[in-house]
Amino acid sequence: MPLAAITPLCVASTAPRALPRPRERGADGRLGDNGAVSRLLVLGAGPAQLGVLAAARGRGETVVAADRDPSAPGFRYADRRAIVSIEDEPAIERLARAEEIDGIVAPGSDHAVAVAARIASRLGLQHPLSPEAATLSVNKLRQREALAAAGVAQPRSLVCRTVEEAAAAADELGFPVVIEAPDRAGDRNVARSSGRKALAAAAAEALAAASGDYCLVEELHTGPTVTVNGFSIAGRFVPLTITDRSVAPPPAFGVTLANVWPAELEPAEIAAAIAAAGAAARALGITDGPTTTQVLIGEDGPLVAKLSARVGGGHDGELSRVALGIDGNALAVRASLGEPIRAQELAPKHGVGAACVRFLVAPAGALHEVRGIDEAFEVEGVRGIRIYRKPGHVFRQLQRASDRAGAILATGATRDDALDAADEAAERIRFVTRTAEAVA
């Protein structure tokens, strides 16, 4: 999807001010102030936030974006930008007060979901998440406890406070296992261990990264995993897209290379996955707004691997738009501004046979140029292409989602048609990189 021209950026002030001024809503539910548009603070301006930033910009909102990376690609959509860590809660609150925002959203990543909910509560802003629900969604241990109390099936996990306890847990659960710092938002401290040597290193790293004194060791299921993207209205969970995903091989862990809709499961399995995602949302106290839930399809039924109380970071909102005619990113923006959303707006508007998001990976090195984008757009079925980085960016070997170079959105009569279109387009795009040493 070609990127629209964006007005120049400016750095936002962070001087403290009073609470945001009260606004009145029009007949359409949108905020207004003598004709002024609403002001939305978006936490994060990386690839995972591009869809929500573009949706807010497309609605004509005043977009304030915060990210610690001055070269974050989402800044192209911002009216004002702040170079600040989205996990620096005091700084983000000062920014929110200075900008007199009407809403705050943390899309695509768990890192600032709870920060957004707490700041919205303190500033008296309408927000889809309560601080309590947001905390349960980002703290893996507390989420596991809440799901267990509600009887929601999930993978077995054990709390460990030493490397020795982690080794004993792995022996009990059986290799391979997943090790993570459960009180850190996001997936930056998650690792797969298939043997004792790797386990010791991963457990030591997780224990060092955790703000508490423990890590989680969880069993790793190798069966199918689907992503259930849904939206809740007044406690009613409505499923949108249920997608399969393919992931990158080691050394990456859990890095998605493609999301494909519809998921290739039996109808009964789809229904069970939806029921599990809805039960998880209710167990965490999520009554409104978007969720994305990873559901493992086991022999004895679905297991909830993780629920995130936000729109997905793999262009899930865009996928929903082309697949169902429901713009998940626009819904996330509206929810963050407290606008009413009616149940009928979540009904599919049109249908295509299949759709997919296929991620692009560049060779390691400093990006010199990107070739073939126009040719890629000519492939039938291609609905959008995003290139994340500008020349000069240094790509690493693929290990995390942030190492990906871009994405292609494609549709087709069947899953294979959509994937073939995305693959053909990807073959036409070339990332020309040079070794970092040569550039230096």
C-alpha positions as CSV (number, residue, x, y, z in Angstrom):
1,M,0.0,0.0,0.0
2,P,1.8,3.1,-1.2
3,L,2.6,5.5,1.7
4,A,0.9,8.8,1.6
5,A,2.9,12.0,1.9
6,I,3.3,13.1,5.5
7,T,3.9,16.6,6.9
8,P,7.2,17.3,8.6
9,L,7.8,16.0,12.0
10,C,8.6,17.9,15.1
11,V,9.7,16.9,18.6
12,A,7.1,17.2,21.2
13,S,7.5,19.1,24.4
14,T,7.4,17.1,27.7
15,A,6.8,19.9,30.1
16,P,4.1,19.1,32.6
17,R,0.7,20.6,32.2
18,A,-2.8,20.2,33.6
19,L,-5.1,17.3,32.7
20,P,-6.4,17.2,29.1
21,R,-9.2,19.7,28.5
22,P,-12.7,18.2,28.4
23,R,-14.1,17.5,24.9
24,E,-17.6,17.0,23.7
25,R,-18.7,14.2,21.4
26,G,-20.6,14.7,18.2
27,A,-23.5,12.6,16.9
28,D,-21.0,10.1,15.5
29,G,-19.4,9.6,18.8
30,R,-16.1,11.3,17.8
31,L,-14.4,13.8,20.1
32,G,-14.6,17.4,19.1
33,D,-13.5,20.8,20.5
34,N,-15.0,23.6,18.4
35,G,-14.2,21.7,15.3
36,A,-10.8,20.4,16.4
37,V,-9.7,16.8,15.8
38,S,-8.8,14.5,18.6
39,R,-5.2,14.0,19.7
40,L,-4.0,10.4,19.9
41,L,-0.8,9.3,21.6
42,V,0.6,6.1,20.0
43,L,3.2,4.3,22.0
44,G,5.7,2.8,19.6
45,A,6.5,3.8,16.0
46,G,8.1,0.6,14.8
47,P,6.9,-1.9,12.2
48,A,4.4,-3.4,14.6
49,Q,2.7,0.0,15.0
50,L,2.5,1.0,11.3
51,G,-1.1,-0.1,10.8
52,V,-2.6,1.8,13.7
53,L,-0.5,4.9,13.0
54,A,-1.7,4.9,9.4
55,A,-5.3,4.3,10.4
56,A,-5.2,7.3,12.9
57,R,-3.6,9.4,10.2
58,G,-6.2,8.4,7.7
59,R,-9.0,9.4,10.1
60,G,-7.5,12.9,10.3
61,E,-6.5,12.6,14.0
62,T,-3.5,14.6,15.3
63,V,-1.0,11.8,15.8
64,V,1.6,12.0,18.5
65,A,4.1,9.1,18.3
66,A,6.6,8.1,20.9
67,D,9.6,5.7,20.3
68,R,13.2,5.7,21.5
69,D,14.4,5.0,18.0
70,P,14.8,8.3,16.0
71,S,14.6,6.4,12.8
72,A,11.5,4.4,13.6
73,P,9.5,4.0,10.4
74,G,6.1,5.0,12.0
75,F,7.3,8.5,12.5
76,R,6.4,9.2,8.9
77,Y,2.7,9.2,10.0
78,A,3.1,11.4,13.0
79,D,2.3,15.1,13.4
80,R,4.5,15.2,16.4
81,R,7.1,12.8,17.6
82,A,8.9,12.2,20.9
83,I,12.1,10.3,21.2
84,V,11.5,8.5,24.4
85,S,11.3,4.9,25.6
86,I,7.6,3.7,25.6
87,E,8.4,1.9,28.9
88,D,9.5,5.1,30.6
89,E,6.1,5.7,32.3
90,P,6.9,9.0,34.0
91,A,8.2,10.5,30.7
92,I,5.2,9.2,28.8
93,E,2.8,10.7,31.3
94,R,4.6,14.0,31.1
95,L,4.3,13.8,27.3
96,A,0.6,12.9,27.5
97,R,-0.1,15.9,29.7
98,A,1.9,18.3,27.6
99,E,0.2,17.2,24.4
100,E,-3.3,17.3,26.1
101,I,-4.2,14.0,24.5
102,D,-7.7,12.6,24.1
103,G,-6.6,9.0,23.9
104,I,-3.6,6.7,24.2
105,V,-2.9,3.3,22.5
106,A,-0.1,0.8,22.7
107,P,-0.6,-1.4,19.6
108,G,1.5,-4.3,18.1
109,S,3.6,-5.0,21.2
110,D,3.0,-5.8,24.8
111,H,5.8,-3.5,26.1
112,A,3.6,-0.5,26.8
113,V,0.1,-1.9,27.1
114,A,0.0,-1.6,30.9
115,V,1.7,1.8,30.7
116,A,-1.0,3.1,28.4
117,A,-3.8,1.8,30.6
118,R,-2.4,3.3,33.8
119,I,-1.8,6.7,32.3
120,A,-5.3,6.8,30.8
121,S,-6.7,6.0,34.2
122,R,-4.7,8.7,35.9
123,L,-5.6,11.3,33.3
124,G,-9.3,10.4,33.3
125,L,-9.3,9.3,29.7
126,Q,-11.7,6.7,28.3
127,H,-9.7,3.5,27.5
128,P,-10.7,0.0,26.6
129,L,-8.5,-1.7,29.3
130,S,-8.5,-1.2,33.0
131,P,-5.0,-1.1,34.6
132,E,-5.7,-4.4,36.3
133,A,-6.7,-6.2,33.1
134,A,-3.7,-4.7,31.3
135,T,-1.3,-5.9,33.9
136,L,-2.7,-9.4,33.7
137,S,-2.2,-9.4,29.9
138,V,1.5,-8.4,30.0
139,N,2.7,-10.3,33.1
140,K,3.0,-14.0,32.0
141,L,3.0,-15.4,35.5
142,R,-0.1,-13.5,36.6
143,Q,-1.8,-14.3,33.3
144,R,-1.1,-18.0,33.9
145,E,-2.5,-17.8,37.4
146,A,-5.7,-16.0,36.2
147,L,-6.3,-18.5,33.4
148,A,-5.8,-21.4,35.8
149,A,-8.2,-20.0,38.3
150,A,-10.8,-19.7,35.5
151,G,-10.2,-23.2,34.3
152,V,-8.7,-22.2,30.9
153,A,-6.4,-24.9,29.6
154,Q,-2.8,-23.8,28.9
155,P,0.6,-25.3,28.7
156,R,2.2,-26.6,31.9
157,S,4.7,-24.1,33.4
158,L,6.8,-24.1,36.5
159,V,8.2,-21.1,38.5
160,C,12.0,-21.4,39.0
161,R,14.3,-19.3,41.1
162,T,17.7,-20.9,40.3
163,V,19.3,-22.5,37.3
164,E,19.2,-25.8,39.2
165,E,15.4,-25.5,39.6
166,A,15.1,-24.7,35.9
167,A,17.0,-27.9,35.1
168,A,14.7,-29.9,37.3
169,A,11.7,-28.3,35.8
170,A,12.9,-29.1,32.3
171,D,13.4,-32.8,33.3
172,E,9.9,-32.9,34.6
173,L,8.3,-31.2,31.6
174,G,10.6,-32.8,29.0
175,F,12.8,-31.1,26.5
176,P,12.5,-28.9,24.5
177,V,11.2,-26.2,26.9
178,V,10.5,-22.4,26.7
179,I,12.2,-20.2,29.3
180,E,11.2,-16.6,29.9
181,A,11.3,-13.7,32.4
182,P,7.5,-13.6,33.1
183,D,7.4,-10.1,34.6
184,R,8.8,-8.4,31.5
185,A,6.3,-7.1,29.0
186,G,6.9,-8.6,25.5
187,D,9.0,-11.4,24.2
188,R,12.5,-10.0,24.5
189,N,13.5,-12.5,27.2
190,V,12.0,-15.7,25.7
191,A,14.2,-18.6,24.6
192,R,13.8,-22.2,23.4
193,S,16.1,-24.8,25.1
194,S,16.5,-28.3,23.8
195,G,19.3,-29.4,26.1
196,R,20.9,-28.8,29.5
197,K,23.7,-26.5,28.2
198,A,21.3,-24.2,26.4
199,L,19.0,-24.4,29.3
200,A,21.5,-23.1,31.8
201,A,22.5,-20.1,29.7
202,A,18.8,-19.3,28.9
203,A,17.7,-19.6,32.6
204,A,20.6,-17.5,33.8
205,E,19.7,-14.8,31.3
206,A,16.0,-14.9,32.2
207,L,16.7,-14.7,35.9
208,A,19.0,-11.7,35.3
209,A,16.4,-9.9,33.1
210,A,13.5,-10.5,35.4
211,S,12.5,-7.7,37.8
212,G,11.6,-10.4,40.3
213,D,13.7,-13.4,41.4
214,Y,12.2,-16.1,39.2
215,C,11.7,-17.3,35.6
216,L,9.1,-19.5,34.0
217,V,10.0,-22.9,32.4
218,E,7.2,-24.1,30.1
219,E,6.5,-27.2,28.0
220,L,6.9,-26.6,24.3
221,H,4.2,-28.0,22.0
222,T,5.1,-28.8,18.5
223,G,1.6,-29.1,17.1
224,P,-0.4,-26.5,15.1
225,T,-0.7,-23.0,16.5
226,V,-3.3,-20.5,15.4
227,T,-3.7,-16.8,16.2
228,V,-7.3,-15.7,17.1
229,N,-7.7,-12.0,16.5
230,G,-10.8,-10.8,18.2
231,F,-12.6,-7.7,19.5
232,S,-14.7,-7.4,22.7
233,I,-17.7,-5.1,23.2
234,A,-19.2,-4.8,26.7
235,G,-17.9,-8.3,27.6
236,R,-19.0,-10.0,24.3
237,F,-16.0,-11.6,22.5
238,V,-16.3,-11.4,18.7
239,P,-13.7,-13.4,16.6
240,L,-12.3,-11.8,13.5
241,T,-9.5,-13.7,11.8
242,I,-8.1,-17.0,12.8
243,T,-4.8,-17.5,11.1
244,D,-2.0,-20.1,10.7
245,R,1.5,-19.0,11.0
246,S,4.9,-20.2,9.8
247,V,7.9,-19.4,11.9
248,A,11.6,-18.9,11.2
249,P,14.1,-21.7,11.9
250,P,16.7,-21.4,14.7
251,P,18.5,-19.3,15.9
252,A,15.2,-17.3,15.7
253,F,12.5,-18.5,18.1
254,G,8.8,-17.7,17.5
255,V,9.5,-15.2,14.7
256,T,6.6,-15.3,12.3
257,L,7.4,-15.4,8.6
258,A,3.8,-15.7,7.4
259,N,0.3,-15.4,8.7
260,V,-2.3,-17.1,6.5
261,W,-6.1,-16.8,6.7
262,P,-8.2,-18.9,7.0
263,A,-6.5,-21.3,9.3
264,E,-6.3,-24.9,8.0
265,L,-8.2,-26.6,10.7
266,E,-11.5,-28.5,11.0
267,P,-14.5,-26.4,11.9
268,A,-14.8,-28.0,15.3
269,E,-11.1,-27.1,16.0
270,I,-11.8,-23.5,14.9
271,A,-14.8,-23.2,17.2
272,A,-12.8,-24.6,20.1
273,A,-9.9,-22.2,19.5
274,I,-12.4,-19.3,19.4
275,A,-14.0,-20.5,22.6
276,A,-10.6,-20.7,24.3
277,A,-9.6,-17.2,23.2
278,G,-12.9,-15.8,24.4
279,A,-12.7,-17.6,27.8
280,A,-9.1,-16.2,28.2
281,A,-10.3,-12.6,27.6
282,R,-13.0,-12.9,30.1
283,A,-10.7,-14.5,32.7
284,L,-8.3,-11.5,32.4
285,G,-11.2,-9.0,32.8
286,I,-11.0,-7.8,29.2
287,T,-14.4,-6.5,28.3
288,D,-13.6,-4.1,25.5
289,G,-11.1,-3.7,22.7
290,P,-8.9,-5.9,20.6
291,T,-7.1,-9.0,21.6
292,T,-4.7,-11.4,19.9
293,T,-4.4,-14.9,21.3
294,Q,-2.0,-17.7,20.5
295,V,-3.8,-21.0,20.8
296,L,-2.1,-24.4,20.6
297,I,-4.1,-27.2,19.0
298,G,-3.5,-30.2,21.1
299,E,-4.8,-33.8,21.0
300,D,-7.0,-33.1,24.0
301,G,-8.2,-29.7,22.9
302,P,-6.9,-26.1,22.6
303,L,-4.3,-24.6,25.0
304,V,-4.0,-20.9,25.4
305,A,-0.3,-20.1,25.0
306,K,-0.7,-16.3,25.4
307,L,-3.2,-13.5,25.2
308,S,-2.2,-10.0,24.3
309,A,-4.7,-7.1,24.9
310,R,-4.0,-5.2,21.8
311,V,-4.2,-5.4,18.0
312,G,-1.7,-7.9,16.6
313,G,1.8,-6.7,15.5
314,G,2.0,-8.8,12.4
315,H,-0.3,-6.5,10.3
316,D,-3.3,-8.5,11.6
317,G,-5.4,-5.4,11.3
318,E,-4.6,-5.0,7.7
319,L,-5.2,-8.7,7.1
320,S,-8.7,-8.4,8.7
321,R,-9.5,-5.4,6.4
322,V,-8.8,-7.2,3.2
323,A,-10.2,-10.6,4.3
324,L,-13.4,-9.4,6.0
325,G,-13.8,-5.7,5.3
326,I,-13.2,-5.0,9.0
327,D,-10.3,-2.6,9.7
328,G,-8.8,-3.9,13.0
329,N,-6.5,-0.9,13.2
330,A,-9.3,1.6,12.8
331,L,-11.2,-0.2,15.5
332,A,-8.2,0.0,17.9
333,V,-7.9,3.7,17.3
334,R,-11.6,4.3,18.0
335,A,-11.5,2.1,21.1
336,S,-8.5,4.1,22.5
337,L,-10.5,7.3,22.0
338,G,-13.5,5.9,23.8
339,E,-15.7,6.0,20.7
340,P,-18.7,3.7,20.7
341,I,-18.4,0.6,18.5
342,R,-21.5,-1.3,17.6
343,A,-21.7,-5.1,17.3
344,Q,-22.9,-4.9,13.7
345,E,-19.6,-3.2,12.7
346,L,-17.8,-6.4,13.5
347,A,-19.8,-8.4,10.9
348,P,-17.9,-9.3,7.7
349,K,-18.6,-6.8,4.9
350,H,-17.2,-8.8,2.1
351,G,-15.2,-11.9,1.5
352,V,-12.2,-13.2,-0.3
353,G,-11.1,-16.8,-0.6
354,A,-7.9,-16.3,1.4
355,A,-5.3,-13.7,2.5
356,C,-1.8,-13.7,3.9
357,V,0.9,-11.5,5.3
358,R,4.4,-12.7,4.2
359,F,7.3,-11.1,5.9
360,L,10.5,-10.0,4.1
361,V,14.0,-10.8,5.3
362,A,17.1,-8.9,4.1
363,P,20.6,-10.2,4.0
364,A,22.7,-9.1,7.0
365,G,24.5,-5.8,6.5
366,A,23.9,-2.1,6.0
367,L,21.0,-1.4,3.6
368,H,22.1,0.4,0.5
369,E,18.9,0.3,-1.6
370,V,15.7,-1.6,-2.2
371,R,14.9,-2.7,-5.8
372,G,11.8,-4.2,-7.5
373,I,9.0,-2.7,-5.4
374,D,7.0,-1.4,-8.4
375,E,7.4,-4.8,-10.1
376,A,6.2,-6.5,-7.0
377,F,3.1,-4.4,-6.9
378,E,2.2,-5.7,-10.4
379,V,1.7,-9.2,-9.2
380,E,-2.0,-10.1,-9.2
381,G,-3.4,-10.4,-5.7
382,V,-0.8,-8.1,-4.0
383,R,-2.8,-5.7,-1.9
384,G,0.0,-3.9,0.0
385,I,3.8,-3.8,0.5
386,R,5.6,-2.3,3.5
387,I,9.3,-1.7,3.6
388,Y,10.3,-1.0,7.1
389,R,13.8,0.5,6.9
390,K,15.6,3.3,5.1
391,P,19.1,3.0,3.5
392,G,21.8,3.0,6.2
393,H,19.9,0.7,8.5
394,V,22.0,-2.3,9.6
395,F,20.2,-5.7,9.4
396,R,21.3,-8.5,11.7
397,Q,20.8,-12.2,11.2
398,L,17.1,-12.9,11.8
399,Q,16.6,-13.6,15.5
400,R,13.7,-11.3,16.5
401,A,10.6,-9.9,14.9
402,S,12.3,-6.5,14.7
403,D,15.0,-8.0,12.4
404,R,12.4,-8.4,9.6
405,A,12.7,-6.0,6.6
406,G,9.1,-5.6,5.5
407,A,5.9,-7.4,4.6
408,I,3.6,-8.2,1.7
409,L,-0.2,-8.4,2.0
410,A,-1.8,-10.6,-0.6
411,T,-5.2,-12.2,-1.4
412,G,-6.3,-15.1,-3.6
413,A,-9.1,-17.5,-4.3
414,T,-7.3,-20.1,-2.1
415,R,-4.6,-20.1,0.6
416,D,-2.1,-21.4,-2.0
417,D,-3.0,-18.6,-4.4
418,A,-2.5,-15.9,-1.8
419,L,0.8,-17.4,-0.7
420,D,2.0,-17.8,-4.3
421,A,1.2,-14.1,-5.0
422,A,3.1,-13.0,-1.9
423,D,6.1,-15.3,-2.8
424,E,6.2,-14.0,-6.4
425,A,6.2,-10.5,-5.2
426,A,8.9,-11.2,-2.6
427,E,11.1,-12.7,-5.3
428,R,10.9,-9.4,-7.2
429,I,12.1,-7.3,-4.2
430,R,15.8,-7.2,-3.6
431,F,17.4,-5.7,-0.5
432,V,20.9,-4.6,-1.5
433,T,23.1,-4.6,1.6
434,R,26.8,-4.2,2.3
435,T,28.8,-5.5,5.2
436,A,28.7,-3.3,8.2
437,E,32.5,-3.3,8.3
438,A,32.7,-2.0,4.8
439,V,30.3,0.8,5.5
440,A,32.2,1.7,8.7
